[in-house]
Amino acid sequence: MGAVGSAALILEHLGLPDQAARLHKAIQATTAAGVLTRDVGGTATTEDVTKALVDALN
């Protein structure tokens, strides 16, 4: 999530606010669905989180 959040910030900095907003919304949807890795209290694998993020973007 941190890397994807950082990518969103870079997109904002590069003048791409719509693309940044899509990433922020995907992060929000994924975390709201409870798809979290163990380091933040969840049980999902990194692969699970990545798939959820990609699904939220589609």
Chimera marker file (.cmm) of the C-alpha trace (Angstrom):
<marker_set name="trace">
<marker id="1" x="0.000" y="0.000" z="0.000" r="1" g="1" b="0" radius="0.5"/>
<marker id="2" x="2.821" y="2.364" z="0.791" r="1" g="1" b="0" radius="0.5"/>
<marker id="3" x="4.382" y="1.955" z="-2.638" r="1" g="1" b="0" radius="0.5"/>
<marker id="4" x="1.050" y="2.464" z="-4.392" r="1" g="1" b="0" radius="0.5"/>
<marker id="5" x="0.299" y="5.487" z="-2.225" r="1" g="1" b="0" radius="0.5"/>
<marker id="6" x="3.699" y="6.908" z="-3.106" r="1" g="1" b="0" radius="0.5"/>
<marker id="7" x="2.985" y="6.331" z="-6.785" r="1" g="1" b="0" radius="0.5"/>
<marker id="8" x="-0.241" y="8.299" z="-6.392" r="1" g="1" b="0" radius="0.5"/>
<marker id="9" x="1.672" y="11.182" z="-4.839" r="1" g="1" b="0" radius="0.5"/>
<marker id="10" x="4.145" y="11.134" z="-7.723" r="1" g="1" b="0" radius="0.5"/>
<marker id="11" x="1.269" y="11.225" z="-10.213" r="1" g="1" b="0" radius="0.5"/>
<marker id="12" x="-0.155" y="14.251" z="-8.422" r="1" g="1" b="0" radius="0.5"/>
<marker id="13" x="3.245" y="15.939" z="-8.510" r="1" g="1" b="0" radius="0.5"/>
<marker id="14" x="3.491" y="15.236" z="-12.247" r="1" g="1" b="0" radius="0.5"/>
<marker id="15" x="0.160" y="16.949" z="-12.852" r="1" g="1" b="0" radius="0.5"/>
<marker id="16" x="-1.930" y="13.811" z="-13.264" r="1" g="1" b="0" radius="0.5"/>
<marker id="17" x="-4.598" y="14.261" z="-10.586" r="1" g="1" b="0" radius="0.5"/>
<marker id="18" x="-7.196" y="11.968" z="-12.184" r="1" g="1" b="0" radius="0.5"/>
<marker id="19" x="-4.805" y="9.034" z="-12.290" r="1" g="1" b="0" radius="0.5"/>
<marker id="20" x="-3.688" y="9.762" z="-8.731" r="1" g="1" b="0" radius="0.5"/>
<marker id="21" x="-7.313" y="9.822" z="-7.587" r="1" g="1" b="0" radius="0.5"/>
<marker id="22" x="-7.910" y="6.413" z="-9.184" r="1" g="1" b="0" radius="0.5"/>
<marker id="23" x="-5.034" y="4.959" z="-7.169" r="1" g="1" b="0" radius="0.5"/>
<marker id="24" x="-6.241" y="6.597" z="-3.959" r="1" g="1" b="0" radius="0.5"/>
<marker id="25" x="-9.739" y="5.181" z="-4.544" r="1" g="1" b="0" radius="0.5"/>
<marker id="26" x="-8.308" y="1.711" z="-5.207" r="1" g="1" b="0" radius="0.5"/>
<marker id="27" x="-6.381" y="1.885" z="-1.936" r="1" g="1" b="0" radius="0.5"/>
<marker id="28" x="-9.502" y="2.986" z="-0.074" r="1" g="1" b="0" radius="0.5"/>
<marker id="29" x="-11.620" y="0.231" z="-1.639" r="1" g="1" b="0" radius="0.5"/>
<marker id="30" x="-9.032" y="-2.432" z="-0.864" r="1" g="1" b="0" radius="0.5"/>
<marker id="31" x="-8.530" y="-1.418" z="2.739" r="1" g="1" b="0" radius="0.5"/>
<marker id="32" x="-12.278" y="-0.935" z="3.294" r="1" g="1" b="0" radius="0.5"/>
<marker id="33" x="-12.799" y="-4.491" z="2.063" r="1" g="1" b="0" radius="0.5"/>
<marker id="34" x="-10.373" y="-5.646" z="4.749" r="1" g="1" b="0" radius="0.5"/>
<marker id="35" x="-7.720" y="-6.855" z="2.326" r="1" g="1" b="0" radius="0.5"/>
<marker id="36" x="-4.685" y="-6.105" z="4.480" r="1" g="1" b="0" radius="0.5"/>
<marker id="37" x="-1.320" y="-7.713" z="5.005" r="1" g="1" b="0" radius="0.5"/>
<marker id="38" x="-0.260" y="-9.080" z="8.378" r="1" g="1" b="0" radius="0.5"/>
<marker id="39" x="1.907" y="-6.081" z="9.223" r="1" g="1" b="0" radius="0.5"/>
<marker id="40" x="-1.242" y="-3.940" z="9.466" r="1" g="1" b="0" radius="0.5"/>
<marker id="41" x="-3.468" y="-6.492" z="11.151" r="1" g="1" b="0" radius="0.5"/>
<marker id="42" x="-4.772" y="-8.448" z="8.172" r="1" g="1" b="0" radius="0.5"/>
<marker id="43" x="-4.235" y="-11.934" z="6.842" r="1" g="1" b="0" radius="0.5"/>
<marker id="44" x="-3.807" y="-11.262" z="3.122" r="1" g="1" b="0" radius="0.5"/>
<marker id="45" x="-0.635" y="-11.974" z="1.202" r="1" g="1" b="0" radius="0.5"/>
<marker id="46" x="1.077" y="-9.348" z="-0.893" r="1" g="1" b="0" radius="0.5"/>
<marker id="47" x="-0.325" y="-11.125" z="-3.945" r="1" g="1" b="0" radius="0.5"/>
<marker id="48" x="-3.854" y="-10.888" z="-2.496" r="1" g="1" b="0" radius="0.5"/>
<marker id="49" x="-3.468" y="-7.159" z="-1.899" r="1" g="1" b="0" radius="0.5"/>
<marker id="50" x="-2.052" y="-6.589" z="-5.373" r="1" g="1" b="0" radius="0.5"/>
<marker id="51" x="-4.934" y="-8.485" z="-6.977" r="1" g="1" b="0" radius="0.5"/>
<marker id="52" x="-7.461" y="-6.500" z="-4.947" r="1" g="1" b="0" radius="0.5"/>
<marker id="53" x="-5.842" y="-3.231" z="-5.993" r="1" g="1" b="0" radius="0.5"/>
<marker id="54" x="-5.842" y="-4.230" z="-9.658" r="1" g="1" b="0" radius="0.5"/>
<marker id="55" x="-9.468" y="-5.361" z="-9.419" r="1" g="1" b="0" radius="0.5"/>
<marker id="56" x="-10.403" y="-2.022" z="-7.849" r="1" g="1" b="0" radius="0.5"/>
<marker id="57" x="-8.743" y="-0.197" z="-10.733" r="1" g="1" b="0" radius="0.5"/>
<marker id="58" x="-10.695" y="-2.143" z="-13.348" r="1" g="1" b="0" radius="0.5"/>
<link id1="1" id2="2" r="1" g="1" b="0" radius="0.2"/>
<link id1="2" id2="3" r="1" g="1" b="0" radius="0.2"/>
<link id1="3" id2="4" r="1" g="1" b="0" radius="0.2"/>
<link id1="4" id2="5" r="1" g="1" b="0" radius="0.2"/>
<link id1="5" id2="6" r="1" g="1" b="0" radius="0.2"/>
<link id1="6" id2="7" r="1" g="1" b="0" radius="0.2"/>
<link id1="7" id2="8" r="1" g="1" b="0" radius="0.2"/>
<link id1="8" id2="9" r="1" g="1" b="0" radius="0.2"/>
<link id1="9" id2="10" r="1" g="1" b="0" radius="0.2"/>
<link id1="10" id2="11" r="1" g="1" b="0" radius="0.2"/>
<link id1="11" id2="12" r="1" g="1" b="0" radius="0.2"/>
<link id1="12" id2="13" r="1" g="1" b="0" radius="0.2"/>
<link id1="13" id2="14" r="1" g="1" b="0" radius="0.2"/>
<link id1="14" id2="15" r="1" g="1" b="0" radius="0.2"/>
<link id1="15" id2="16" r="1" g="1" b="0" radius="0.2"/>
<link id1="16" id2="17" r="1" g="1" b="0" radius="0.2"/>
<link id1="17" id2="18" r="1" g="1" b="0" radius="0.2"/>
<link id1="18" id2="19" r="1" g="1" b="0" radius="0.2"/>
<link id1="19" id2="20" r="1" g="1" b="0" radius="0.2"/>
<link id1="20" id2="21" r="1" g="1" b="0" radius="0.2"/>
<link id1="21" id2="22" r="1" g="1" b="0" radius="0.2"/>
<link id1="22" id2="23" r="1" g="1" b="0" radius="0.2"/>
<link id1="23" id2="24" r="1" g="1" b="0" radius="0.2"/>
<link id1="24" id2="25" r="1" g="1" b="0" radius="0.2"/>
<link id1="25" id2="26" r="1" g="1" b="0" radius="0.2"/>
<link id1="26" id2="27" r="1" g="1" b="0" radius="0.2"/>
<link id1="27" id2="28" r="1" g="1" b="0" radius="0.2"/>
<link id1="28" id2="29" r="1" g="1" b="0" radius="0.2"/>
<link id1="29" id2="30" r="1" g="1" b="0" radius="0.2"/>
<link id1="30" id2="31" r="1" g="1" b="0" radius="0.2"/>
<link id1="31" id2="32" r="1" g="1" b="0" radius="0.2"/>
<link id1="32" id2="33" r="1" g="1" b="0" radius="0.2"/>
<link id1="33" id2="34" r="1" g="1" b="0" radius="0.2"/>
<link id1="34" id2="35" r="1" g="1" b="0" radius="0.2"/>
<link id1="35" id2="36" r="1" g="1" b="0" radius="0.2"/>
<link id1="36" id2="37" r="1" g="1" b="0" radius="0.2"/>
<link id1="37" id2="38" r="1" g="1" b="0" radius="0.2"/>
<link id1="38" id2="39" r="1" g="1" b="0" radius="0.2"/>
<link id1="39" id2="40" r="1" g="1" b="0" radius="0.2"/>
<link id1="40" id2="41" r="1" g="1" b="0" radius="0.2"/>
<link id1="41" id2="42" r="1" g="1" b="0" radius="0.2"/>
<link id1="42" id2="43" r="1" g="1" b="0" radius="0.2"/>
<link id1="43" id2="44" r="1" g="1" b="0" radius="0.2"/>
<link id1="44" id2="45" r="1" g="1" b="0" radius="0.2"/>
<link id1="45" id2="46" r="1" g="1" b="0" radius="0.2"/>
<link id1="46" id2="47" r="1" g="1" b="0" radius="0.2"/>
<link id1="47" id2="48" r="1" g="1" b="0" radius="0.2"/>
<link id1="48" id2="49" r="1" g="1" b="0" radius="0.2"/>
<link id1="49" id2="50" r="1" g="1" b="0" radius="0.2"/>
<link id1="50" id2="51" r="1" g="1" b="0" radius="0.2"/>
<link id1="51" id2="52" r="1" g="1" b="0" radius="0.2"/>
<link id1="52" id2="53" r="1" g="1" b="0" radius="0.2"/>
<link id1="53" id2="54" r="1" g="1" b="0" radius="0.2"/>
<link id1="54" id2="55" r="1" g="1" b="0" radius="0.2"/>
<link id1="55" id2="56" r="1" g="1" b="0" radius="0.2"/>
<link id1="56" id2="57" r="1" g="1" b="0" radius="0.2"/>
<link id1="57" id2="58" r="1" g="1" b="0" radius="0.2"/>
</marker_set>
